[in-house]
Amino acid sequence: MKKRRATFQSVENEVENKGKRRRKSRVEYNMMDSVSALPDDILVSLVSRLPLKEAVATSVLSRRWQNVGLSTMTLRFDAVDFSIDNNLRHYFRQPKEFKEQESWNYINWVNHVVQQHRGEHIEEFRISFCLDCRFSSSINEWIQFALENSVEMLELDFYPEVFIRFEDYTFPHKLLGICTPSLGCCGYNIGFKSLKVLQIRHVGVTGEVLEDFLANCPLLERLSVDSTEHLVNLRVVGSSIALKYLVIQDCDNLESIEIRDVNIVSFIYCGYHSTNLLISNVPLLSEVTVSKEYCQKDFVRVVFTQLSCCLSNIVILKLHIQGAAYNEHPALPLLANLKHLELLVAANYLGHFII
């Protein structure tokens, strides 16, 4: 085969392309060098905005970047997005051995990152996977690690239902330093002095533990509790509590929620008709969502009665109703400041549901 003779034009193009590549790499190097020249605290802040795996991967760039990448302040351990129903259903159908192995892989991943982490402060620590009581030892160590690093946002998002037969992970009250006759005393108290946001799903906590959270976390403004069977009664009471946003949903055994003498701004409750809402002296409460499955026929009247102390302040009201009865002459209160009203109704009419 004959070799093609290089023309003057082709040689000129090749030289030009090499020059462009050289200039491009020089520009990239200068940009990289400029970024590396930034102070460590700024680099850590930038890296903390990356997904966790990418943030950790920056540690291989150089010795200096090793410290930066492993000091990320955002630790979101997201392997699968189970908030998407299709993902959860697909995972649920997998063989038991596969699910068991994936859970242990997740445990090892989190353990590895936690052990390598070099930062002194964590803005967000998120655990989200199919974990239950069998993994309590590892989960306790992660929580203690987050506490020791002054965590601001703690999210424990568990999906034990894929295993069916195991109980939920139970939060260790000793980490709060709780000492009560029912829970006993612990030998130490790390405390959550920096905690601003707490979100838990399928975590075993009692009302007593949550109340101690509120009492021992002076900066805690957001609390979300989802799908815990241990919660029976919850009291959010006292002007010293910093809580502004409260979400309680799908807690099957919850009998009552008392909210009194606090500066709460937003309250969301999604659950069952038997839960009694006791609300009083909440002058700043302006956003309320109440969603009750299989609610009583006079649901609207009951809700307005429970919210009677703050109706004049409510700006956003959302009522999600299932099984409500039509009332031709409803007695509705005056909602002087209401700007947004949302009703989601599934009414039973002659045995058929109308949405």
RODO-924078 format. One line per field, with one value per residue (C-alpha): residue number from 1; residue in three letters; z, x, y. Coordinates in steps of 0.02 Angstrom, whole numbers, padded with zeros to 5 digits. Last residue first. Layout:
<drenlos>
nr	[NUM, ...]
rest	[ala, ...]
up	[Z, ...]
east	[X, ...]
north	[Y, ...]
</drenlos>
This chain:
<drenlos>
nr	[355, 354, 353, 352, 351, 350, 349, 348, 347, 346, 345, 344, 343, 342, 341, 340, 339, 338, 337, 336, 335, 334, 333, 332, 331, 330, 329, 328, 327, 326, 325, 324, 323, 322, 321, 320, 319, 318, 317, 316, 315, 314, 313, 312, 311, 310, 309, 308, 307, 306, 305, 304, 303, 302, 301, 300, 299, 298, 297, 296, 295, 294, 293, 292, 291, 290, 289, 288, 287, 286, 285, 284, 283, 282, 281, 280, 279, 278, 277, 276, 275, 274, 273, 272, 271, 270, 269, 268, 267, 266, 265, 264, 263, 262, 261, 260, 259, 258, 257, 256, 255, 254, 253, 252, 251, 250, 249, 248, 247, 246, 245, 244, 243, 242, 241, 240, 239, 238, 237, 236, 235, 234, 233, 232, 231, 230, 229, 228, 227, 226, 225, 224, 223, 222, 221, 220, 219, 218, 217, 216, 215, 214, 213, 212, 211, 210, 209, 208, 207, 206, 205, 204, 203, 202, 201, 200, 199, 198, 197, 196, 195, 194, 193, 192, 191, 190, 189, 188, 187, 186, 185, 184, 183, 182, 181, 180, 179, 178, 177, 176, 175, 174, 173, 172, 171, 170, 169, 168, 167, 166, 165, 164, 163, 162, 161, 160, 159, 158, 157, 156, 155, 154, 153, 152, 151, 150, 149, 148, 147, 146, 145, 144, 143, 142, 141, 140, 139, 138, 137, 136, 135, 134, 133, 132, 131, 130, 129, 128, 127, 126, 125, 124, 123, 122, 121, 120, 119, 118, 117, 116, 115, 114, 113, 112, 111, 110, 109, 108, 107, 106, 105, 104, 103, 102, 101, 100, 99, 98, 97, 96, 95, 94, 93, 92, 91, 90, 89, 88, 87, 86, 85, 84, 83, 82, 81, 80, 79, 78, 77, 76, 75, 74, 73, 72, 71, 70, 69, 68, 67, 66, 65, 64, 63, 62, 61, 60, 59, 58, 57, 56, 55, 54, 53, 52, 51, 50, 49, 48, 47, 46, 45, 44, 43, 42, 41, 40, 39, 38, 37, 36, 35, 34, 33, 32, 31, 30, 29, 28, 27, 26, 25, 24, 23, 22, 21, 20, 19, 18, 17, 16, 15, 14, 13, 12, 11, 10, 9, 8, 7, 6, 5, 4, 3, 2, 1]
rest	[ile, ile, phe, his, gly, leu, tyr, asn, ala, ala, val, leu, leu, glu, leu, his, lys, leu, asn, ala, leu, leu, pro, leu, ala, pro, his, glu, asn, tyr, ala, ala, gly, gln, ile, his, leu, lys, leu, ile, val, ile, asn, ser, leu, cys, cys, ser, leu, gln, thr, phe, val, val, arg, val, phe, asp, lys, gln, cys, tyr, glu, lys, ser, val, thr, val, glu, ser, leu, leu, pro, val, asn, ser, ile, leu, leu, asn, thr, ser, his, tyr, gly, cys, tyr, ile, phe, ser, val, ile, asn, val, asp, arg, ile, glu, ile, ser, glu, leu, asn, asp, cys, asp, gln, ile, val, leu, tyr, lys, leu, ala, ile, ser, ser, gly, val, val, arg, leu, asn, val, leu, his, glu, thr, ser, asp, val, ser, leu, arg, glu, leu, leu, pro, cys, asn, ala, leu, phe, asp, glu, leu, val, glu, gly, thr, val, gly, val, his, arg, ile, gln, leu, val, lys, leu, ser, lys, phe, gly, ile, asn, tyr, gly, cys, cys, gly, leu, ser, pro, thr, cys, ile, gly, leu, leu, lys, his, pro, phe, thr, tyr, asp, glu, phe, arg, ile, phe, val, glu, pro, tyr, phe, asp, leu, glu, leu, met, glu, val, ser, asn, glu, leu, ala, phe, gln, ile, trp, glu, asn, ile, ser, ser, ser, phe, arg, cys, asp, leu, cys, phe, ser, ile, arg, phe, glu, glu, ile, his, glu, gly, arg, his, gln, gln, val, val, his, asn, val, trp, asn, ile, tyr, asn, trp, ser, glu, gln, glu, lys, phe, glu, lys, pro, gln, arg, phe, tyr, his, arg, leu, asn, asn, asp, ile, ser, phe, asp, val, ala, asp, phe, arg, leu, thr, met, thr, ser, leu, gly, val, asn, gln, trp, arg, arg, ser, leu, val, ser, thr, ala, val, ala, glu, lys, leu, pro, leu, arg, ser, val, leu, ser, val, leu, ile, asp, asp, pro, leu, ala, ser, val, ser, asp, met, met, asn, tyr, glu, val, arg, ser, lys, arg, arg, arg, lys, gly, lys, asn, glu, val, glu, asn, glu, val, ser, gln, phe, thr, ala, arg, arg, lys, lys, met]
up	[02165, 02169, 02257, 02225, 02354, 02330, 02341, 02441, 02427, 02383, 02411, 02388, 02444, 02429, 02495, 02469, 02525, 02694, 02803, 02868, 02874, 02944, 03000, 02891, 02947, 02803, 02734, 02593, 02676, 02570, 02670, 02683, 02641, 02604, 02635, 02599, 02675, 02631, 02712, 02673, 02755, 02927, 03056, 03087, 03101, 03241, 03399, 03303, 03227, 03317, 03286, 03103, 03089, 03174, 03063, 02906, 02959, 02994, 02900, 02997, 02907, 02817, 02779, 02856, 02775, 02868, 02799, 02892, 02851, 02957, 03135, 03210, 03355, 03417, 03581, 03564, 03462, 03521, 03369, 03408, 03300, 03270, 03091, 03021, 02955, 02867, 02976, 02914, 03027, 02978, 03076, 03253, 03384, 03531, 03675, 03629, 03504, 03569, 03452, 03498, 03467, 03353, 03324, 03134, 03113, 02928, 02934, 03055, 02986, 03099, 03045, 03162, 03312, 03425, 03589, 03732, 03717, 03779, 03713, 03569, 03647, 03552, 03598, 03526, 03425, 03424, 03257, 03156, 02976, 02951, 03072, 03008, 03122, 03065, 03176, 03290, 03351, 03540, 03518, 03692, 03729, 03554, 03551, 03725, 03660, 03518, 03642, 03750, 03601, 03561, 03422, 03312, 03145, 02991, 02919, 03006, 02963, 03084, 03036, 03136, 03237, 03307, 03491, 03456, 03618, 03659, 03828, 03926, 04046, 04005, 04122, 04112, 03978, 04084, 04241, 04140, 04095, 03917, 03868, 03689, 03623, 03759, 03673, 03540, 03392, 03356, 03185, 03124, 03149, 03028, 02939, 02780, 02708, 02580, 02718, 02800, 02696, 02799, 02780, 02922, 02888, 02997, 02955, 03056, 03107, 03237, 03188, 03349, 03316, 03141, 03204, 03341, 03210, 03102, 03250, 03295, 03114, 03117, 03277, 03226, 03065, 03115, 03169, 02989, 02832, 02654, 02606, 02637, 02757, 02747, 02841, 02799, 02860, 02934, 03030, 03080, 02914, 02890, 02827, 02792, 02926, 02877, 02692, 02723, 02845, 02723, 02582, 02695, 02755, 02575, 02521, 02671, 02615, 02435, 02495, 02593, 02447, 02327, 02445, 02469, 02282, 02202, 02196, 02330, 02230, 02080, 02189, 02275, 02111, 02033, 02183, 02170, 02349, 02345, 02255, 02255, 02319, 02407, 02547, 02561, 02657, 02635, 02731, 02618, 02713, 02617, 02454, 02532, 02623, 02468, 02366, 02453, 02416, 02235, 02117, 02206, 02337, 02200, 02196, 02369, 02302, 02148, 02254, 02370, 02236, 02224, 02327, 02468, 02346, 02332, 02521, 02546, 02416, 02505, 02675, 02599, 02530, 02339, 02247, 02191, 02089, 02001, 01964, 01890, 01782, 01732, 01690, 01588, 01493, 01461, 01405, 01283, 01217, 01186, 01104, 00993, 00945, 00903, 00794, 00700, 00669, 00604, 00490, 00417, 00385, 00297, 00191, 00139, 00082, 00166, 00040, 00062, 00088, -00049, 00000]
east	[-03082, -03246, -03245, -03390, -03501, -03647, -03532, -03373, -03271, -03086, -03043, -02882, -02912, -02783, -02809, -02679, -02695, -02781, -02759, -02938, -02990, -03165, -03240, -03339, -03505, -03547, -03724, -03734, -03613, -03534, -03455, -03268, -03193, -03018, -02968, -02811, -02824, -02694, -02694, -02572, -02588, -02650, -02647, -02835, -02853, -02725, -02823, -02960, -02841, -02915, -03091, -03052, -02989, -03144, -03264, -03173, -03168, -03354, -03366, -03222, -03059, -03008, -02838, -02798, -02699, -02675, -02562, -02536, -02434, -02454, -02408, -02326, -02447, -02442, -02538, -02636, -02637, -02697, -02711, -02789, -02735, -02879, -02910, -02748, -02589, -02513, -02474, -02380, -02347, -02261, -02211, -02180, -02145, -02193, -02317, -02411, -02406, -02481, -02486, -02595, -02627, -02483, -02484, -02474, -02342, -02372, -02320, -02260, -02179, -02131, -02051, -02001, -01922, -01814, -01889, -01867, -02049, -02110, -02209, -02192, -02271, -02283, -02384, -02377, -02215, -02139, -02215, -02108, -02153, -02093, -02029, -01973, -01899, -01837, -01777, -01651, -01530, -01543, -01538, -01552, -01735, -01799, -01703, -01767, -01944, -01902, -01837, -01993, -02107, -02028, -01905, -01881, -01814, -01915, -01887, -01792, -01759, -01668, -01617, -01523, -01400, -01254, -01276, -01323, -01260, -01110, -01176, -01096, -01128, -01307, -01454, -01614, -01747, -01904, -01834, -01752, -01575, -01553, -01373, -01425, -01311, -01382, -01552, -01489, -01610, -01695, -01671, -01834, -01879, -01844, -01969, -02011, -01834, -01886, -01984, -01820, -01814, -01713, -01690, -01583, -01552, -01443, -01417, -01299, -01168, -01042, -00906, -00920, -01106, -01081, -00957, -01079, -01215, -01101, -01051, -01233, -01271, -01130, -01191, -01374, -01353, -01467, -01600, -01640, -01557, -01620, -01535, -01523, -01396, -01372, -01246, -01253, -01151, -01010, -00865, -00693, -00641, -00523, -00638, -00550, -00643, -00810, -00780, -00735, -00877, -01003, -00944, -00935, -01114, -01174, -01089, -01169, -01341, -01306, -01258, -01420, -01524, -01440, -01460, -01646, -01678, -01740, -01926, -01914, -01777, -01892, -02034, -01920, -01850, -02023, -02088, -01957, -01917, -01800, -01665, -01525, -01346, -01360, -01233, -01240, -01088, -01074, -00933, -00797, -00634, -00576, -00567, -00471, -00340, -00307, -00307, -00147, -00061, -00116, -00259, -00309, -00416, -00530, -00614, -00690, -00790, -00842, -00908, -00999, -01087, -01002, -01050, -00933, -00788, -00818, -00828, -00672, -00581, -00636, -00576, -00412, -00365, -00362, -00201, -00266, -00399, -00269, -00161, -00310, -00348, -00165, -00159, -00319, -00247, -00083, -00180, -00278, -00123, -00036, -00190, -00206, -00022, -00037, -00187, -00089, 00058, -00060, -00147, 00019, 00074, -00091, -00075, 00105, 00050, 00099, 00127, 00007, 00097, 00066, 00000]
north	[00645, 00550, 00383, 00267, 00182, 00299, 00452, 00431, 00589, 00598, 00781, 00877, 01056, 01195, 01371, 01508, 01690, 01673, 01827, 01849, 01667, 01686, 01521, 01400, 01327, 01210, 01211, 01085, 00965, 00829, 00689, 00665, 00495, 00556, 00736, 00834, 01007, 01139, 01311, 01451, 01623, 01569, 01710, 01728, 01540, 01529, 01486, 01393, 01266, 01116, 01182, 01211, 01033, 00961, 01059, 01004, 00821, 00808, 00643, 00566, 00539, 00380, 00454, 00622, 00762, 00925, 01061, 01225, 01381, 01539, 01488, 01644, 01671, 01489, 01502, 01339, 01178, 01008, 00895, 00725, 00579, 00456, 00516, 00449, 00525, 00675, 00827, 00979, 01129, 01292, 01447, 01381, 01513, 01403, 01417, 01258, 01116, 00953, 00805, 00657, 00472, 00420, 00233, 00236, 00372, 00409, 00592, 00725, 00883, 01030, 01195, 01337, 01247, 01356, 01291, 01415, 01469, 01300, 01152, 01031, 00877, 00713, 00560, 00384, 00378, 00204, 00153, 00274, 00314, 00493, 00624, 00794, 00928, 01098, 01240, 01153, 01287, 01256, 01067, 00991, 01035, 00993, 00830, 00794, 00812, 00693, 00564, 00577, 00565, 00399, 00364, 00210, 00269, 00225, 00399, 00539, 00721, 00835, 01013, 01145, 01040, 01139, 01095, 00915, 00839, 00732, 00679, 00540, 00397, 00362, 00356, 00255, 00266, 00254, 00335, 00475, 00525, 00583, 00623, 00650, 00513, 00399, 00403, 00282, 00298, 00133, 00050, -00021, -00203, -00346, -00459, -00363, -00345, -00214, -00128, -00074, 00085, 00210, 00398, 00463, 00647, 00759, 00942, 01052, 00923, 00982, 00857, 00757, 00742, 00675, 00544, 00494, 00474, 00368, 00259, 00229, 00180, 00051, -00031, -00023, -00123, -00266, -00140, -00090, -00022, -00008, 00156, 00342, 00417, 00605, 00713, 00898, 01047, 00944, 01025, 00966, 00890, 00744, 00606, 00440, 00340, 00417, 00381, 00199, 00169, 00243, 00129, -00025, 00000, 00023, -00137, -00223, -00163, -00217, -00391, -00413, -00350, -00471, -00619, -00581, -00586, -00423, -00384, -00247, -00159, -00140, -00079, 00048, 00112, 00125, 00223, 00360, 00412, 00263, 00363, 00235, 00256, 00424, 00446, 00635, 00697, 00885, 00971, 00900, 00875, 00722, 00818, 00962, 00857, 00754, 00915, 00967, 00802, 00812, 00770, 00607, 00697, 00763, 00592, 00623, 00770, 00672, 00529, 00649, 00751, 00922, 01075, 01024, 01039, 01227, 01253, 01147, 01253, 01413, 01349, 01292, 01463, 01481, 01446, 01277, 01365, 01474, 01321, 01232, 01384, 01398, 01213, 01226, 01375, 01284, 01128, 01236, 01325, 01159, 01086, 01240, 01231, 01047, 01087, 01224, 01108, 00975, 01100, 01162, 00984, 00948, 01106, 01069, 00898, 00738, 00601, 00456, 00294, 00169, 00000]
</drenlos>
